[in-house]
Each structure stands twice: as structure tokens, then as C-alpha cells.
Amino acid sequence: MLRIPRYLPIAAAVALTAGLTACGTTADATKGGGGNVGKTGVILPMLTSPFWQAYNGYIKPKSKEVGIQTLPTVNSNNDSAQQITDMNNLLNQNVKSLVVAPIDSAAIAAGIKQANRKGIPVVAVDVAPEQGKVAMVVRADNLAYGRKACTEMGERVKSGKVVQIQGDLASVNGRDRSQAFSACMKKNYPKIKVINLAAGWQSDKAASMLNDTVSSNSDIKGIYSQAGGVYLAPTLSTLKRTGHLKKAGDPGHVVIVSNDGIPQEYKGIRDGYVDATVSQPADDYAKWGLWYAKQAMEGKTFKPGKTDHGSTIVKLPNGNLEDQLPAPVVTKKNVDDPKLWGNRL
């Protein structure tokens, strides 16, 4: 069985010279109890997205599963300045660790560095911070999101115009997905023209930009939505209002490929309006974010390598480690798979 890379209690670093190491597996994460290492603060980027609503709903059960005490979750309302304030407020409440889903991968550095100065470990979920030391980044490979979406789109469209509704390009997630999708399209599907809409994870902005784009480009053949939780509803409503919402197989169908794996996307796939989505593991984001917070409070560190939960820990350019969780593609073929978190809510 694959095991999580070795970790060592920081206080026991002297044991390195004697060649002593301690190994841990995800079996530790299923033990109840715990809580003796202190409480953890959990900060959400927003609660307007079904994805983050689902993640928030997993925090309480996963904290019990992992064996960690958490304070009530805090919602930063998609405001990066507010998120720094939220982090400082929790630090002033003497939390012993923070689990935060950064809104802005650069701006979050101020909050992380404040935690670093106080010796409070931070786990980043979904977005990798550009600066500051974190115990672990828990996210899926967002470059893979873009490549997978490109393949699903390219194999269906072949040629013509497709729209890419981008996330916030101040976020590493928005940049990664955009870069990978565009590069893959250019290399593998040169007959497809990509129209980029920088919607900044904002549904209203996406609706307005998409409406203008569809109105001036009636021959749009596909839409790649980088965040189904934010963009799916305005995408479907815009296509319906403009007469472009048709089922797969029908003449004039606009191919829709998305990211998130929320139940609403699965319904769209079953109904024939959505072609595919890349499922972000909201349940595992909660579980492993909390698990790494607990390990960090106990003074444990990790190394790059395979884990025993089907992921790989990699070292990022800034020195932080990232546990890249699996993110499967969901289509008509596997949309009813009970293992998908979107089918278990």
C-alpha cells in the first residue's frame, strides 16, 4: 500500500542524525478524539458558490473524522482584504492552526506571514499562496483541469469559436486553468478560436460578458466554465435567453465543459445540456485540509512523494508542499458513480 511521505516531529529533529524516522498513513485521519492540540480556525472564500457551500458542510463531519476541534467557519465574502482581517481575528482568538482557502494567491501572504510570526501553522486549500510558509497546500492540479477541459471540448467541437470564462487571474487557479486550456487548444486544436472572458469568479460579471459575447458571436460552439459553482447558472440562463440552449446531439448544441463537480453540473449532464465537468473534491479538501492542520499542530512535516489516498505531494517553486488530490472528469458515462462527492451530498 502506498504511504504518505515520512514526517518527523520538529522537536525531534535531532533524531535525524541517528537515522530515525517516523512514518504515518491516512489511517491516522480516521481516529476520533483528538482536540488536545488546540482549536483550528477555518476560513472560507465565499458562500455564494454551491461548491463552497458543500465544502463548508463537510467541515464539521470531517473534523470529527480527523479528530480535530474547529471554531465556527468564517466567510470572507470574496474580499481578499477581509480575509486577512479574518485570519488576524482568529489568531487573536489563540487558534493553534488555520485552514484557509485563499481568495487571492498574492494578497493572502500578509495573513500567512502574520501566522508565521506567531508560530501558527497554516494549511491552504484550493489555492496555493505565492508567498509565506504553509504546512501544506491541499488542492488538485489546476493545470490538469485546463488540459482535461481542453480535451473534452476539442474532441466535441473540432473547429470554430469557443468561450473560456476565466476565473480571477490574480489567483493561481485562474491563471493555471487559463494557461493550460489555451496552450492545449493552440497545440492540439488549432482550428478552434478561444474567446477569453476574465470574469473574476463573479457570476454577475460572467452573465454580462457572456451575454455580450453570444450576442455578437451567434456561431459560438462551446463554453468552458472555470467554476461551475459560480458560472453554470448564468451560462445556462444566457444560452436559454438567446435561444442557444440545446441538448447534446441536437442541431446548434453549444458544448459546455465545466470545473467543480457540483450536483447542479451533474443534473446538467443528465439532462443533456452540460457535456463534462472536472470534479474538484470538496469532501477531500475538507478532510485533508483539517488532517494536515492536525499533523502540523503536532509538529509533523512531510516530504514529496506518493500518498496512500491516491495523490502526490509535490514541492512548489516557493518551497511549499502541495498535496495534489485526484480530480476525475465526469461525463454522461460516469455521472451516476456513487463515489463522486457530488452524488453523496
N, C-alpha and C positions, 0 to 999 in steps of 0.2 A: 504494500500500500504506500502511495506517495505521502510524504510527511511535510508539514510546514517546516521551512528552514530553521536551523538551530537558533536558539536565543539564549541569552545569558543575563542573569540579574546584574545590573550595573554595579551594585555594591560588591559583587563577587568577581570583578574583572581581574583581580589578582590571580584567580584560578586559571586564567589563560596560559600563564607561563608554565603551568603544570599540565597543560593539555586537557583540562577538564572542560566539558561542555554539557549543557542540558538541552534535551530535545522536548518539544511539545507538539501535540497534534490537536486537531479540532475536537477531539473527544473532550478536551478541557472546556470547550464552549457549551457543552450540554449539561454541565454540572450546575445545579441550583445553588441557592445560598449566596455566598459572597457578600459583597457590600461592606466588608470591613476595611476596604482600601479607600473608601471615601465616595462621595457622590459625583456624578458626571452631569455636565450641562450639555444639552443638545440644541443646536441652533439650525432652524430651517431657513431656506432662502425665501420661500413663499408658501402660501397655502391655496392659491388660486388655481393651481395645476392639479389634475387628478393624480398625476404621478407623485407629487409631494404630499398630497393628502394620503395616498396609500403608504408612502414611506413613514409618515407621521403615525399612521395607525399601527405600523409594525413595531414602533419603538418600545411600547410597554410590554408586549408579549416577548419580544426578543431580549429585552433587558432581564426578564425573569429567566429565560432560557440560558442566557450567558452567565447570569449571576452577578448583576451589577445594579447599583442604585442610581436612578436618574431623577433630576429635578423635572418639573413640567417643561415641555418643549417651548422654545421661544421662536416666534415667527418674525423675520426681518423685513417682510413685505417687499422683497425685491429691491431693497435700498442698501447699497453697499456701505454707506456711512452709518446707517442704523445698525448694520451687522457688527461693525466694530464696537459700537456702543453696547450692543447686546453681549458681546464677548467680555468687555470690561465689566459690565454689570454682574455677570456670572463669576468672573474672577474675584470680584469684591464680596461675593457670597461664599467664598472659600471652597469652590469646587476643586476637586482633585484631578479632573481631566475635562477636556472639551471635545465634543464631536460636532463638527461644523461642516455644512455644505456651502462652500464659498459662492457668493454671487459674482464677484469679480476676482479673477485669479491674481491680479496685481494688488488691488486695494486691500485684500484680506491680510496681506503681510503685516500691516500695522497691528492687527489684533493678535496674530500669531506671535509676533516678536514680543508683545506685552506679556503673553503667556510664557514665552521662553524665559523672559527676565525673572518671572516668578517661579520658574521651575515646574510649571503645569503642562503636562503633555497634551498635545492636540492631535486629533485624527481628522483628516479632511476626507469628506465623502463627495463623490461625483466630480469634483473639480480639483485639479492639482494646483496648489499655490505656487506662484513664481518665486517667492522668497519666504524665508522663515523656516525653521526646523519643525517638522511634524513627525510624530511617531510612525504614521503610515498614511498613505493616500489609498482610499478604497474606491475604486471606480473600474469601469470596463474600458477597454481600449477604444477610445473615441475615433482614432484614425480608422480602425476596423469598421466602426459604424458607417463612416462615409464611404468606404470601399464596398461594404456589403450593400448599402443603399444604391450605389452606382451600378453594381452588377444586376440587382433586381430591376432597376429602372432601364438600364441599357438593353437587357435581354428582352424587354417588352416593347420598348419604343423604337429602337434601331436608328431612327433619324428624325429631325425636326427640332422643335423648341421644348425645353423643359425648364421649369422654375425651381430654384433652390431657395426655400425660405430659411434663411440663416438664423442662427442664434446670435447672442451678443458677441461680437468679435473682440471685445475686451476680455472675454472668457476663453480659456484654453479649449473648452469643449466646442464652442462655436468655431474657433479657428481650426481645430483638428478636423471636425466634420466637414467644414467647407473646403479645406485644403485637400483632404483625401478624396472627397466626391469629385471636385473639379479636376484634380490630376488624373483620377481614374477615367473620367469621361473623356478628357483630352487624349489619353493614351489608347483607350480601348474602344471608344465610341465617337470617333472624330466627326461623324455626320450629325451629332446632336449638339445643338447650341444651348448653353446654360445661361439662364437669366437669373441673376442673384438679387434677392431681396433681403437686406440687412434689417430684420425685424426686432432684434434685440430681446428675444424671449417675451415679446409683448403681443398679446392676441389682437388688441385693437389696431396696433400698427400693422400687423400682418394682414388683417382684414382689409384695411385701406390700400395697402400696397398691392395686394393680390387682386383686388377689385380693379384697380387702375391697369394692372398688367394684363389681366384677362380681357378687359375691355378693349385694349389697344393691340392685343395679340390673340385673335379668335382661334388661331391654329395651335394653341398650347396643347402638347400631347402628354405632359407629365408634370407632377409636382412632388418634389422631395421636401418633406417637412422635418426639420431637425429636432422638433419636440412636439410629439403628438398631443401631449397634455395641454400645451398652450395653443398649438396651431391647427389641430384637427377640426375643431368646431368652426372656426372662421373659414377654413378651406372648404369644408362641405357646404356651408351656407352660401359662400360666394359662388361656388360652382352651380349650386341649385338655383340661385337667383339669376345667374347669367345663362341658364339653360345648358350647362356643360356637365351636370352631374348625371352620369350614365353608368350602368353596371359593366363590369368586365365582360367582354365578348360582344357587347352592343356597339354599333357604329358610333364613333365620336367619344368613346370612353377615354377619360383622362386618367392615366395611371397615377396612383397615389402610393408613394412609399414613405414610411414614417420611422421615427425613433421613439421609443418609450416602452411599448408593450402593455398599455393600459387596457382595461376591459372595453372602452369605447372604440379603440382601434380593432379589437377582436370582433366586435359587433360589425364594424365596417367591412372587415374581411369576409365575415359570414354572409353579409348582405350583398357583397359583390362590388362595393364602392371603393374599398381600400384593397390594394394588391399585396402589400407586405409591410411589416414593421420589424425593427430590430429591438428586441426586448431588453430594456435595462432592468437589472434585478433589484427592484425596490426592497424586496424582503431581505436579500443578502447584503444590500447596502446597509440596512439597519443592523443586521446580525453581526457582520464582520466589523462594521464601524465601532460598535459597542465592545466587541470582543477584543479588538486591538487596544481600545481605551483601557480596558481592564488589565491587559498584559502590560501596557505602558505604566500604569499606576503601580504595578508590582515590580517595576524596574527591568522588564524584559525587552530585549531588542531582537531584530530579525536580520536575515541576510537574503540576497536574491536567490531565487530557485523555485522549483515546483512546490505546490502545497497539496494537502490531502482533500481539498474541496474543489478540485478541478480548475485551479487558477495558477497564475505565475506571478511571483514577486519580482519586479524589475527595479533597477536603480535609475532614477531620473537624472537629467543633466545637472540639476542643482544639488544633488546628493541625497535627496529624499527617496524613500522607497515607496513603490506603488504595487498594491495587490490588484492585478488585472483580472476581474471576475468575468466568467463566460457571459456572452450576450447573444443568444440564438436568434436567427431570422425566423419570423413567423409568417406563414402564408396559409392559403386555403388547405394545404396538405396537413399541417400540424396545429392549426388554430385551436383544436379541441383537446390538445395534450394537457392532461390534468397536472403535469409537473410545472407548467408555466404559471408564474405567480399571479398573472392577470386572470387566471381561471380559478384561483383559490381564495379570492377576497370574500 
